[in-house]
Every structure is written in structure tokens, then in C-alpha cells.
């Protein structure tokens, strides 16, 4: 006969074949008494659902209890329920989460054995599991496709992959990793502050001329009137490129809206539909961005050629780093 530990808020040692139990290791932010009471009620309902063989309902109730009063043992309970449902990847995800939260748990050895079994099942499907953790949390793209927000766990083909993490106010981080075919892995990334937020060196003090001092006159221009050159077409091209870039920006806003909808999806099917909508808008935005950028470059080149037919001397340079390009144009007057 199965037994459930009903000692509230106690850390309970579990083995891989035991039924769910209630535990409450010290959380980062202690829940209120009301939250603890509600979490205990959700756990009791989940334990009853587990005993009755309603494992999907038990998962929802255990997760609800964990959200109210975080407990490593609840990750174990969720993993056991998913294992009963035959959900290999989800069971592996929560067993691994249990060991992250309670690495020295008395039943850690048995849990590692269950993890090894589930990893082998993924190998048979040509997949392996990876978890991406970042500090702070960030939006995550894997191999060029947005997948969600960290911490994130998913299944990928073994081999090389690239992560790109981004968060407002922080510099985007990319990370390459090699996913083993035999074992799941964790990838941890720490985001640094954005370059635009780093303190700029103080400007030198400005010196005002003494009262009554004459203001120096600027150099006189002896240039002849400018020719008409190529006319308005260079500027029209630049304007068309700007319009395309603006349209790309609008589509990007729509993509973010679809992205937010995907995050709020209650089912995997709804998530897939909204993710597909987000990807379509992202593709359209990228196409418009490419067209707009090309028109701006062509228009700018025409402007420079047009200006080059006059007396001014100009210099344009473009410097590219691995993740960005910076353009510079200088004009020297005779």
C-alpha cells in the first residue's frame, strides 16, 4: 500500500520508486502563511489524484503547490507523475531540476539512475536534453529560432548549437556548445550590462570668453555654387529604405505581441500556433529590414557620389566586428 508523508514543511528523503511526498526546503523568498496553507492543500489534492491514477491532474496540482511554496521534493513528485504518463522528456527535466535544487538529497543516487535511464530513451529517439540558465533571465534563441525565456529546457539533436540571449539593458550574449548524444547538459550564461549603459568619461570643462571679448568669426567660404548633380533620386532611395525599415519595425512590434501571446499559451497546441505566427512576422520583418537596409546603403552611396562631384572632400568608412558594423563619414571643406 502506498503511503504519503503528511508532515507539513518537512524535508523528506525519497527513493525513485516511492510515491509523491510533501517537503519544503528553505526558499529564497519565504512564502506567507496563507501561501503555505494553500500550497499544502494543492499538494494533498495532487497526492490524492496520484493515488487515483490521475497523473496529469497530479502534475498540475504539484506545480501549483510549488509556485506557492517552492520545494525541491515537488519537482521529484512531478517527475514521478510524468514518468507514469510515459512523458520521458518531461520526467527527465524535473528529475534534473530536483537534483539542481537538492544536490545532496538522500535519494540523489537513485534519481541519477532514473536520469540515466531516461537519457538512454532520448538517445533512442536521436535527441538529448539541454537546459539553459542565465543571470538575469533573458529571451533565448537556439540556432536562430526564438524558443522562450530562460530558464529553458528542450530537446535537440546531438552536435553543435548556438545560443543567443538578449534582455533590455543588457548586452546580447551568444554561446556555442556541443550537445552530447549520451547525457543531458546545463548551459549557464551571465549577461553583462549593455555598452550603451556604461558610464561615459566626463567631458572637459568648457571655457567661456571673458566679458566683452570679441567672438571669433568663422572661416569665410569661397566655394562656388553647387551643381545639381544626380538630382533628388539619391534622397528618394534613402527615403524608400527608411520607409522599409520603419515597416520592419512595425512588424517587429507585431512579432513581440505574438511572442507575448505564445508565452501566455495554456496548451502546447496554442503555443505552437502562436509561435508559428510570431515566426512568420519575424521572417517578414527580416525581409523588410534587408530591403530597407539595402536601399539605404545604395541611396547613401548615391548621395556621396553626388556630393563627390562638388568641391567638398569626403571620407566614408565602415568597420565591422563579429556582431555589428559601424559606419563613419567625414567631410573636409577647402
C-alpha positions as CSV (number, residue, x, y, z in Angstrom):
1,X,0.0,0.0,0.0
2,X,1.3,3.5,-0.9
3,X,1.9,5.9,1.9
4,X,2.2,9.7,1.6
5,X,4.2,11.8,4.1
6,X,1.9,14.4,5.5
7,X,4.3,16.2,7.8
8,X,3.9,19.8,6.6
9,X,7.0,21.7,5.6
10,X,9.5,18.9,6.3
11,X,12.4,17.8,4.1
12,X,11.6,14.2,3.2
13,X,14.1,11.7,1.7
14,X,12.6,9.9,-1.3
15,X,13.6,6.9,-3.4
16,X,12.9,6.6,-7.1
17,X,10.0,4.1,-6.7
18,X,8.2,5.8,-3.8
19,X,5.0,7.8,-4.3
20,X,4.9,11.6,-4.0
21,X,5.7,13.3,-0.7
22,X,5.4,16.8,0.8
23,X,8.6,18.8,1.6
24,X,9.6,22.4,2.0
25,X,13.3,23.3,1.9
26,X,14.0,26.9,2.7
27,X,13.0,29.0,-0.3
28,X,14.8,32.2,-1.5
29,X,11.8,34.3,-0.5
30,X,9.7,32.7,2.2
31,X,6.0,32.3,1.3
32,X,3.4,33.8,3.5
33,X,1.4,31.6,5.9
34,X,-1.6,31.8,3.6
35,X,0.5,30.7,0.7
36,X,1.9,27.8,2.7
37,X,-1.6,26.7,3.6
38,X,-2.8,26.9,0.1
39,X,0.3,25.0,-1.2
40,X,-0.4,22.2,1.3
41,X,-4.0,22.0,0.1
42,X,-2.8,21.7,-3.5
43,X,-0.3,19.1,-2.5
44,X,-2.9,17.0,-0.7
45,X,-5.2,17.2,-3.8
46,X,-2.3,16.2,-6.0
47,X,-1.4,13.3,-3.8
48,X,-5.0,12.1,-4.0
49,X,-5.0,12.4,-7.8
50,X,-1.7,10.5,-8.0
51,X,-3.2,7.6,-5.8
52,X,-6.2,7.5,-8.1
53,X,-4.0,7.3,-11.2
54,X,-4.9,10.8,-12.4
55,X,-1.3,11.7,-13.1
56,X,-1.9,14.6,-15.4
57,X,-4.1,16.3,-12.8
58,X,-1.5,15.5,-10.1
59,X,1.2,17.3,-12.2
60,X,-0.9,20.5,-12.4
61,X,-1.6,20.4,-8.6
62,X,2.0,19.7,-7.7
63,X,3.2,22.5,-9.9
64,X,0.6,24.9,-8.4
65,X,1.9,24.0,-4.9
66,X,5.5,24.6,-6.0
67,X,4.6,28.0,-7.3
68,X,3.1,29.0,-4.0
69,X,5.7,27.5,-1.7
70,X,8.8,26.3,-3.7
71,X,10.0,22.8,-2.7
72,X,12.6,20.6,-4.4
73,X,10.6,17.5,-3.5
74,X,7.7,18.7,-5.6
75,X,10.0,18.6,-8.7
76,X,10.5,14.9,-7.8
77,X,6.7,14.4,-7.4
78,X,6.1,16.0,-10.8
79,X,8.8,13.8,-12.4
80,X,7.2,10.6,-10.9
81,X,3.8,11.6,-12.3
82,X,5.3,12.4,-15.8
83,X,7.1,9.0,-15.7
84,X,3.8,7.3,-15.0
85,X,2.4,9.1,-18.1
86,X,5.2,7.9,-20.2
87,X,6.5,11.5,-20.8
88,X,10.2,10.8,-21.0
89,X,11.5,14.3,-21.7
90,X,9.3,16.0,-19.0
91,X,10.2,13.4,-16.4
92,X,13.9,13.9,-17.2
93,X,13.5,17.6,-17.0
94,X,12.0,17.5,-13.5
95,X,14.4,14.9,-12.1
96,X,17.3,17.1,-13.2
97,X,15.6,20.1,-11.7
98,X,15.2,18.1,-8.4
99,X,18.9,17.5,-8.3
100,X,19.7,21.1,-9.0
101,X,17.6,22.2,-6.1
102,X,18.6,19.4,-3.7
103,X,22.0,18.0,-5.0
104,X,22.7,16.3,-1.7
105,X,19.3,14.7,-1.3
106,X,19.4,11.2,0.4
107,X,17.9,9.7,-2.7
108,X,20.2,11.5,-5.2
109,X,21.8,8.3,-6.3
110,X,18.5,6.6,-7.2
111,X,17.4,9.8,-9.0
112,X,20.6,9.8,-11.0
113,X,19.9,6.2,-12.0
114,X,16.4,7.3,-13.2
115,X,18.0,10.1,-15.2
116,X,20.4,7.8,-16.9
117,X,17.5,5.5,-18.0
118,X,15.6,8.5,-19.4
119,X,18.6,9.8,-21.2
120,X,19.0,6.5,-22.9
121,X,15.4,6.6,-24.1
122,X,16.1,10.0,-25.6
123,X,19.2,8.6,-27.3
124,X,17.0,6.0,-29.0
125,X,15.0,8.9,-30.5
126,X,18.1,10.7,-31.7
127,X,17.7,13.5,-29.2
128,X,19.2,14.8,-26.0
129,X,18.1,17.4,-23.4
130,X,19.7,20.7,-22.6
131,X,18.8,23.3,-20.0
132,X,19.8,27.0,-20.5
133,X,20.1,29.1,-17.3
134,X,21.0,32.8,-17.3
135,X,21.5,35.5,-14.8
136,X,19.4,37.5,-15.1
137,X,16.5,35.8,-17.1
138,X,16.6,36.6,-20.8
139,X,14.9,35.9,-24.1
140,X,16.5,32.9,-25.7
141,X,17.1,31.9,-29.4
142,X,18.5,28.5,-30.3
143,X,20.1,28.1,-33.7
144,X,18.4,31.3,-34.9
145,X,14.9,30.4,-33.6
146,X,13.3,32.1,-30.6
147,X,12.3,29.4,-28.1
148,X,11.2,31.3,-24.9
149,X,12.7,32.7,-21.8
150,X,15.4,31.3,-19.5
151,X,15.5,29.1,-17.6
152,X,14.6,26.9,-20.6
153,X,14.8,23.1,-21.2
154,X,14.3,21.4,-24.5
155,X,15.4,18.5,-26.6
156,X,17.9,18.9,-29.5
157,X,19.8,16.8,-31.9
158,X,23.3,16.0,-30.6
159,X,26.0,18.1,-32.0
160,X,27.0,21.8,-32.2
161,X,24.4,24.5,-31.4
162,X,24.4,28.3,-30.8
163,X,22.5,30.2,-28.2
164,X,21.7,33.9,-28.3
165,X,20.4,35.6,-25.2
166,X,19.0,39.1,-25.0
167,X,17.4,41.4,-22.4
168,X,16.7,45.1,-22.4
169,X,19.5,47.0,-20.7
170,X,22.0,44.1,-21.1
171,X,24.4,43.2,-23.9
172,X,23.3,40.3,-26.1
173,X,25.3,37.2,-25.4
174,X,26.0,34.3,-27.8
175,X,27.3,30.9,-26.8
176,X,28.3,27.9,-28.8
177,X,28.1,24.4,-27.2
178,X,28.3,20.8,-28.2
179,X,25.4,18.6,-27.1
180,X,26.5,15.1,-26.1
181,X,24.4,12.2,-27.5
182,X,24.6,10.3,-24.2
183,X,23.9,12.8,-21.5
184,X,21.7,15.9,-20.9
185,X,23.6,19.1,-20.0
186,X,23.2,22.5,-18.5
187,X,24.5,25.7,-20.1
188,X,24.8,28.7,-17.8
189,X,25.3,32.3,-19.2
190,X,25.8,35.5,-17.3
191,X,24.7,38.7,-19.1
192,X,26.7,41.9,-18.8
193,X,25.4,45.4,-18.9
194,X,24.8,47.0,-22.3
195,X,27.6,49.0,-23.8
196,X,25.2,52.0,-24.1
197,X,24.7,51.9,-20.3
198,X,28.3,52.0,-19.3
199,X,29.5,55.3,-17.8
200,X,31.0,57.7,-20.3
201,X,34.1,59.6,-19.4
202,X,33.3,63.1,-18.1
203,X,33.6,65.9,-20.6
204,X,36.3,68.5,-20.2
205,X,35.2,71.9,-18.7
206,X,34.1,74.5,-21.2
207,X,35.9,77.8,-21.1
208,X,33.8,80.9,-21.8
209,X,35.4,84.0,-23.3
210,X,35.8,86.9,-20.9
211,X,33.1,89.5,-20.8
212,X,33.4,92.0,-23.7
213,X,35.8,89.8,-25.6
214,X,35.1,89.6,-29.4
215,X,33.6,86.3,-30.6
216,X,35.9,84.8,-33.3
217,X,34.4,84.8,-36.7
218,X,34.1,81.6,-38.6
219,X,36.0,81.0,-41.8
220,X,34.7,82.6,-44.9
221,X,33.6,80.3,-47.6
222,X,34.8,80.9,-51.1
223,X,33.1,77.9,-52.7
224,X,31.3,78.3,-56.0
225,X,27.6,77.4,-56.2
226,X,26.9,73.7,-56.2
227,X,25.8,71.8,-59.3
228,X,22.5,69.9,-59.5
229,X,24.3,66.6,-59.6
230,X,22.1,63.5,-59.6
231,X,19.0,65.4,-58.6
232,X,16.6,64.1,-55.9
233,X,16.9,60.4,-56.7
234,X,19.6,59.6,-54.1
235,X,17.4,61.1,-51.4
236,X,14.3,59.3,-52.7
237,X,16.2,56.0,-52.5
238,X,17.2,56.7,-48.9
239,X,13.6,57.7,-48.1
240,X,12.3,54.4,-49.5
241,X,14.9,52.5,-47.5
242,X,13.8,54.4,-44.3
243,X,10.1,53.5,-45.0
244,X,11.0,49.8,-45.4
245,X,13.0,49.9,-42.1
246,X,10.0,51.6,-40.4
247,X,7.7,48.8,-41.8
248,X,10.1,46.3,-40.4
249,X,9.9,48.0,-37.0
250,X,6.1,47.8,-37.1
251,X,6.2,44.1,-37.9
252,X,8.7,43.6,-35.1
253,X,6.2,45.1,-32.7
254,X,3.6,42.7,-34.0
255,X,6.1,39.8,-33.6
256,X,6.7,40.8,-30.0
257,X,2.9,40.8,-29.5
258,X,2.7,37.3,-30.9
259,X,5.7,36.3,-28.7
260,X,3.8,37.5,-25.6
261,X,0.7,35.6,-26.7
262,X,2.9,32.4,-27.1
263,X,4.2,32.9,-23.6
264,X,0.6,33.0,-22.2
265,X,-0.5,29.9,-24.1
266,X,-2.1,27.3,-21.9
267,X,-1.6,24.4,-24.2
268,X,1.2,23.0,-26.4
269,X,-1.1,23.4,-29.5
270,X,-1.9,27.0,-28.8
271,X,1.8,27.6,-28.1
272,X,2.8,26.1,-31.5
273,X,0.1,28.2,-33.3
274,X,1.2,31.4,-31.8
275,X,4.9,30.6,-32.2
276,X,4.2,30.0,-35.9
277,X,2.5,33.4,-36.2
278,X,5.5,35.0,-34.4
279,X,8.0,33.3,-36.8
280,X,6.0,34.4,-39.9
281,X,6.1,38.0,-38.7
282,X,9.7,37.7,-37.8
283,X,10.5,36.5,-41.3
284,X,8.6,39.4,-42.9
285,X,10.3,41.9,-40.6
286,X,13.7,40.5,-41.6
287,X,12.9,40.7,-45.3
288,X,11.8,44.3,-45.0
289,X,14.8,45.1,-42.9
290,X,17.1,43.6,-45.5
291,X,15.4,45.5,-48.3
292,X,15.4,48.7,-46.3
293,X,19.0,48.4,-45.3
294,X,20.0,47.8,-49.0
295,X,18.1,50.8,-50.2
296,X,19.6,53.0,-47.5
297,X,23.1,51.8,-48.4
298,X,22.5,52.4,-52.2
299,X,20.9,55.8,-51.5
300,X,23.7,56.8,-49.2
301,X,26.3,55.8,-51.8
302,X,24.5,57.8,-54.5
303,X,24.4,60.8,-52.2
304,X,28.1,60.5,-51.6
305,X,28.8,60.2,-55.3
306,X,26.6,63.2,-55.9
307,X,28.3,65.2,-53.3
308,X,31.7,64.0,-54.6
309,X,31.1,65.9,-57.9
310,X,31.4,69.1,-55.9
311,X,34.3,70.8,-54.2
312,X,34.0,69.1,-50.8
313,X,36.3,66.3,-49.8
314,X,34.7,63.3,-48.1
315,X,35.7,60.1,-46.4
316,X,33.4,57.2,-45.7
317,X,34.5,54.1,-43.7
318,X,32.7,51.0,-42.4
319,X,34.1,49.0,-39.6
320,X,32.6,45.6,-38.8
321,X,33.1,43.5,-35.6
322,X,31.8,39.9,-35.3
323,X,28.3,41.1,-34.1
324,X,27.9,44.6,-35.6
325,X,29.1,47.2,-38.2
326,X,29.7,50.9,-37.6
327,X,29.8,53.5,-40.4
328,X,31.6,56.8,-40.4
329,X,31.6,59.7,-42.9
330,X,33.9,62.8,-42.7
331,X,33.6,65.9,-44.8
332,X,36.5,68.3,-45.1
333,X,35.9,71.8,-46.5
334,X,38.6,73.5,-48.5
